[in-house]
Amino acid sequence: MGRLICLSLGLVLASLGVAQAKNSSVVYQKRWVLGLPVNVITVNLNDPEVTVTAAIARGGVGSSERFESLINRVHPAAAITGTFFDTRSLVPVGDIVVAGEKVTTGVIGTGVAFTADKRVRFVPLASGRREDWASYEMVLCAGPWLVRNGIRTVRPWAEGFTDRSLYARRPRAAVGLTRHNKLLLVTIPKPVHYSHVSKVMKALGAVNALGLDGGSSTALSIRGRIISKPSRRLTNVLLVYDKPHFYERAVARNRLNPAAGRKRRPTLELAPTTPLQEPPDVLYLEPAG
């Protein structure tokens, strides 16, 4: 009888755990989308306890850190690869703002930007002009565009992304926003072109979506569990907290933006010295209507 009671209690607790997981504001799913295996973390930005931020490697700008180490240090509910970085200087190539402070200045990309009242905007960087992020609590500039205002748009060359490796098939990471204010953190372990990622993000319901650093940097975690493990050390990541005290503690202890580190300008060129012929299936602009 006692064993039956314990078993019944265990089933009840298990069912409660499932219910809590389903009602969570940060939920992970492994899905098949358009024939591709896709890891998706959905974040309900309508939950006032949810905070989206970024984190820099332990040594500060110009340093790198193992993904597992970074996750264990900052304790987020979810984390995904951040923006690209120069592999020589380890300096991110996109602007990053953490807790209202600009920690690095980049040269390309579109910003995923959050205001203090947690409203999100996708802000393209104006060519040759520094963006004023004073009104934003968090910014991470990445790219290229995958979906813009509901239209599939993949034109990395036009946005200044000139690294040849970006045009090859690679594992990918992306961030998107749905019309219901749900943030999508997505990794695709199978090597694909950006045009495929664009289709996946739109199929998932994104009205705006950007590419993140991918390839050997592709990383994703949910509540400490590594879903996509990068084979290289990272310089920055995008984080989600669903408990305010974890976020506040990370900020207070300078874990998101360590004071140490070198702040050098990235050495990535804005344009190559010789013309690059992009593969035709990497560039796509969905016709209106």
C-alpha positions in Angstrom: 0.0 0.0 0.0 2.8 2.3 1.0 4.6 1.6 -2.4 1.3 2.5 -4.2 1.0 5.7 -2.3 4.6 6.7 -3.1 4.1 5.8 -6.8 0.9 7.8 -7.0 2.6 10.8 -5.3 5.5 10.5 -7.7 3.1 10.5 -10.7 1.4 13.6 -9.3 4.7 15.4 -8.8 5.8 14.5 -12.2 2.6 15.8 -13.8 3.0 19.0 -11.8 6.6 19.3 -13.1 5.3 18.9 -16.7 2.6 21.5 -16.1 5.1 24.0 -14.7 7.4 23.4 -17.7 4.5 24.0 -20.1 3.6 27.2 -18.3 7.2 28.4 -18.1 8.1 31.6 -19.9 11.3 29.9 -21.2 10.5 26.6 -23.1 12.8 24.4 -25.1 11.6 22.2 -28.0 13.5 20.0 -30.5 11.5 20.2 -33.7 11.7 19.3 -37.4 11.0 22.3 -39.6 11.0 22.1 -43.4 12.9 18.8 -43.1 15.6 20.2 -40.8 16.4 19.3 -37.1 15.9 22.6 -35.2 16.5 23.5 -31.5 14.0 26.2 -30.4 13.8 28.1 -27.1 10.7 30.2 -26.9 10.8 33.1 -24.5 7.6 34.9 -23.5 8.5 38.6 -23.3 5.1 39.4 -21.9 6.2 38.0 -18.6 7.5 40.9 -16.5 10.0 38.7 -14.7 11.8 37.9 -18.0 15.0 39.8 -18.8 17.1 39.5 -21.9 20.7 40.6 -21.8 24.2 39.8 -23.0 27.4 38.7 -21.3 31.1 39.0 -22.1 33.7 36.4 -21.5 35.3 36.3 -18.0 38.4 38.3 -19.0 36.4 41.1 -20.6 36.4 42.4 -24.1 39.3 40.8 -26.0 39.1 37.5 -24.1 37.2 34.2 -24.6 35.7 31.5 -22.4 34.3 28.0 -22.6 30.5 28.1 -23.1 30.0 25.7 -20.1 32.1 27.9 -17.9 30.2 31.0 -18.9 26.9 29.4 -18.3 28.0 28.1 -14.8 29.2 31.6 -14.0 26.2 33.7 -14.9 23.3 31.1 -14.3 20.8 32.1 -17.0 17.6 30.3 -17.8 18.7 30.2 -21.5 21.7 31.2 -23.5 22.7 31.3 -27.2 25.7 32.3 -29.2 26.1 36.0 -29.5 27.6 38.1 -32.3 30.7 37.4 -34.5 34.1 38.3 -33.3 37.6 38.8 -34.8 39.5 35.6 -34.2 42.8 37.4 -33.8 41.8 40.1 -31.3 38.8 38.3 -29.9 36.9 41.6 -30.1 33.2 41.4 -31.1 32.4 43.0 -34.5 29.0 44.3 -33.4 28.0 46.8 -30.7 27.1 45.3 -27.3 25.3 47.1 -24.5 25.0 45.3 -21.1 22.9 46.8 -18.3 22.8 50.1 -20.0 26.5 50.4 -20.5 28.1 50.1 -23.9 31.0 47.6 -23.5 32.2 47.3 -27.1 31.8 49.2 -30.4 31.5 47.2 -33.6 31.3 48.0 -37.2 28.4 46.0 -38.8 25.1 44.4 -38.0 21.6 45.1 -36.8 20.9 45.5 -33.1 18.5 43.4 -31.1 17.8 46.1 -28.6 15.8 46.1 -25.3 14.6 49.2 -23.5 14.5 49.5 -19.7 10.7 48.7 -19.8 11.7 45.5 -21.8 10.4 46.6 -25.2 12.4 45.0 -28.1 13.4 46.6 -31.3 15.5 45.5 -34.3 17.7 48.5 -35.1 19.8 48.5 -38.3 23.2 50.3 -38.0 23.6 53.2 -40.3 26.6 52.8 -42.6 29.6 54.8 -41.3 27.7 56.2 -38.3 27.8 55.3 -34.6 24.5 54.5 -33.1 23.4 56.1 -29.9 22.2 53.3 -27.6 21.6 55.6 -24.6 17.9 54.7 -24.4 18.5 50.9 -24.4 19.3 48.6 -21.5 20.7 45.8 -23.7 21.9 45.7 -27.3 23.6 43.0 -29.3 24.4 43.8 -33.0 24.5 40.7 -35.2 23.1 39.7 -38.6 22.4 39.3 -41.4 18.7 39.9 -41.6 16.7 36.7 -42.2 13.2 38.0 -41.8 12.4 41.7 -41.8 8.8 43.0 -41.2 7.4 39.6 -42.1 9.4 39.3 -45.4 12.3 36.9 -45.9 15.3 39.0 -46.6 18.8 37.5 -46.9 21.4 40.0 -48.2 24.5 39.6 -46.0 26.8 41.2 -48.6 24.7 44.4 -48.7 25.0 44.6 -44.9 28.8 44.5 -44.9 29.3 40.8 -44.0 32.3 40.0 -46.2 33.8 37.0 -44.5 33.9 34.2 -47.1 33.1 31.5 -44.6 29.7 33.0 -43.9 28.5 32.0 -47.4 29.2 28.3 -46.9 26.9 25.7 -45.4 27.4 25.8 -41.6 25.6 25.0 -38.4 23.6 28.1 -37.7 22.2 30.2 -34.8 19.5 32.8 -35.0 17.2 35.1 -32.9 13.7 36.1 -33.9 10.6 37.8 -32.6 7.0 36.7 -33.3 3.9 38.9 -33.6 2.9 37.6 -30.1 6.0 39.1 -28.5 7.7 35.7 -28.2 11.5 35.7 -28.6 12.9 32.7 -30.5 16.4 31.4 -29.9 17.2 28.9 -32.6 20.1 26.6 -33.6 20.3 24.3 -36.6 23.0 21.6 -36.1 22.9 20.6 -39.8 25.1 22.7 -42.0 22.9 25.0 -44.1 22.9 28.3 -46.0 21.3 31.5 -44.6 18.5 31.1 -47.1 17.4 27.9 -45.3 17.6 29.6 -41.9 15.4 32.4 -43.2 12.8 29.9 -44.2 12.9 28.1 -40.9 12.6 31.4 -38.9 9.6 32.4 -40.9 8.0 29.0 -40.5 8.5 29.3 -36.8 6.4 32.6 -36.9 9.2 35.2 -36.7 8.3 38.6 -38.2 11.8 39.8 -37.6 14.9 37.6 -37.3 18.7 37.9 -37.4 21.5 35.5 -37.8 24.0 35.1 -35.0 27.5 33.7 -34.9 27.4 30.1 -36.1 29.7 27.3 -37.3 32.0 26.1 -34.6 30.6 28.9 -32.3 27.0 27.6 -32.4 25.9 27.3 -28.8 22.5 26.9 -27.0 21.6 26.0 -23.4 18.5 25.7 -21.3 18.6 25.8 -17.5 22.2 24.6 -17.5 21.8 21.9 -20.0 23.9 22.3 -23.1 21.8 21.7 -26.2 24.3 22.9 -28.9 27.9 22.6 -27.8 30.4 24.9 -29.6 33.8 23.5 -30.4 35.5 26.8 -29.8 35.6 29.3 -26.9 33.2 32.2 -27.1 33.6 36.0 -26.5 30.0 36.9 -25.9 26.5 35.3 -25.6 22.9 36.4 -25.5 21.1 35.4 -22.2 17.6 35.1 -20.9 16.7 35.2 -17.2 13.2 34.3 -15.9 14.0 35.1 -12.2 14.9 38.8 -11.5 17.2 38.0 -8.6 19.5 35.9 -10.7 19.9 38.7 -13.2 20.3 41.4 -10.5 23.0 39.3 -8.8 24.9 38.8 -12.1 24.9 42.5 -12.7 25.8 43.4 -9.2 28.8 41.0 -9.2 30.0 42.2 -12.7 29.6 38.8 -14.1 27.9 40.0 -17.3 30.4 42.7 -18.0 33.7 42.0 -16.3 35.9 45.1 -15.8 39.1 43.3 -16.9 40.1 42.8 -20.6 41.5 44.7 -23.5 39.3 47.1 -25.5 40.8 47.2 -29.0 39.2 48.0 -32.3 38.3 45.0 -34.5 40.5 44.3 -37.4 37.8 43.0 -39.7 37.6 44.8 -43.0 34.3 46.4 -44.1 35.0 45.5 -47.7 37.3 43.0 -49.4 40.1 44.1 -51.6 38.8 42.0 -54.5 35.2 41.4 -55.5 33.6 38.3 -54.0 31.0 36.3 -56.0 28.3 35.2 -53.6 26.5 31.9 -54.1 23.1 32.8 -55.6 21.2 30.7 -53.0 22.6 32.8 -50.2 21.0 36.0 -51.3 17.2 36.2 -51.3 14.6 39.0 -51.2 11.0 37.7 -50.9 8.8 39.6 -53.4 6.1 41.7 -51.8 2.6 40.2 -51.8 
